[in-house]
Amino acid sequence: MAWIRDHSDDPECAELLRAHADPATGAVDNILRVHALHPAGLRAHLAVYRAAMTGTGGLRRAEREMIAVVVSGLNGCRY
């Protein structure tokens, strides 16, 4: 398993991660922790995610999330 240093102790990174934690558990997705190594990269990742999930009509967000899960599984992603 790969190891990547966590930058959650950096105030800017910590604030971004807190803002995107699961409201029920406080957990933060690992992919967001990796992007937090570069706060501008995390903001860009979140902007792309928001655009993909809300950018066009025709599919509800839940349907988009289901498609993302299936595609991630087919691609062998573990996150």
N, C-alpha and C positions, 0 to 999 in steps of 0.2 A: 504494500500500500504506500502511496506517495505521502510525503510529509511536506506541508507548506506552513510557514510561520504565520500565526494569527496576529493581525494588527488591531485587534479589538481594544487594545490599551491606548491607541492613538485617539485623542478626543474626537477628531473629525470622523474617523472610521467608526468609532463606537456610536456616535450619534446616528450615522447613516444606518448601521446595523440595527440599532434599537428601533428606528422608525419602520423597519421592514421585518421585524420579528413576528412570529405567529402570535396573535393576540391571546390565544388560549393557553399556549405553553411557554411563550417567551423564546422559543427556539428560532434559530436563524439558519436558513438553508446553507449548506456548505458552498454551493456555487456563489452565493452572495459573499461569503467570507473570503473566498479566493479573490473575487473582484474587489473587495475592500482593500486589497494590497495597494490599489491605486484608486483613490476616491473618485476621480473623474471617470475612470473606467466603470466603476460601480454605477455612477449616475447614468452613463451611456447605456449600460446593460439594462437598467430599469426602464429607460426611455424606449429602448427597442422592445422590451417585454410588453410595456403598456401599449405601444403601437400595434404589436402583433395580436394582442388580446382584445383591443377595442377599435382598431383602425378601420375596419370595413364592416358593412352590414351583412346579413345573411346567416350568420351563426351566432348563437349566444355564447357568452364567455365560458359557461360550463362545457359546451360542445368543443370549443377551442382547447380547453384544458384536457379533455378526454383525448383529442387528436394528439396533443403534445405528449401525453403519457404513452400512447400506443407507438408513436414514432420514436420516442426515447427508448422504449423497450426493444423495438426492432433494431435500433442502432446500438444496442448493448450499453446504453448509458446507465449508470448506477445512481444518479442523483435526480 
